[in-house]
Amino acid sequence: MPAADPTLAIAAYLESIEDVLEAAEGRIFRPELPTAEDQHMPRACVLVRPAGGGLLLGRTRLPFKDSRIDIVCYGSTRLEASNVAREVSLALGELRTSTWEGVALRWARVSGEPADAIDPNTNWPFSLVSAQVMHASRVPAS
C-alpha cells in the first residue's frame, strides 16, 4: 500500500465544493503552480501544498497522520485572493470523514485564517490558509 498524499485528497475535496471551484475559476493545483499558468497570473486559483506537521499523531503507531497543509489562494487583486481564501477556509471547516483520491480524511482544522499579502518574488496578490489535516497514512490497494 503506497503512502497517502494529503495534498491530493484536499485538492480533490476542494474541487468538489462549488463555491470554492467558482471562486478559483476552476483552477486548483498541487503541489505547485504549473509553469503554463505563469503567463496568466495573477488571477484566481488555489495551490495546495504540504507544510509539515505530525505533532499530534507523529509519535503513535496509528495508521493516521496529522499533516499541515498550506493553501495559497491567488487573485488578480488582494480582495479577490481574500474572497477565494474565505471560501477555502469555510470548506475546510466543513470537511467531514470522507475519502478523496483513495485517501481517508477524518478532519481539517484551520490553524491560520486567511492572511493577505503580496508575493515579493512575483508581485502577485495572495491569501494564505493553513490547516492541520488528519488523514490515513496509506492508500489501500484497489
JOQUI-V486707 format. One line per field, one symbol per residue. ss: DSSP state (~ for helix, > for strand, _ for the rest). A space follows every 50 residues. Layout:
ss: ???
This chain:
ss: __>__~~~~~~~~~~__~~~~~~____>>>____~~~~~~____>>>>>> >>>__________>>>>>>>>>>>___~~~~~~~~~~~~~~~~____>>> __>>>>>>>>>>>>>>>>______>>>>>>>>>>>>_>____
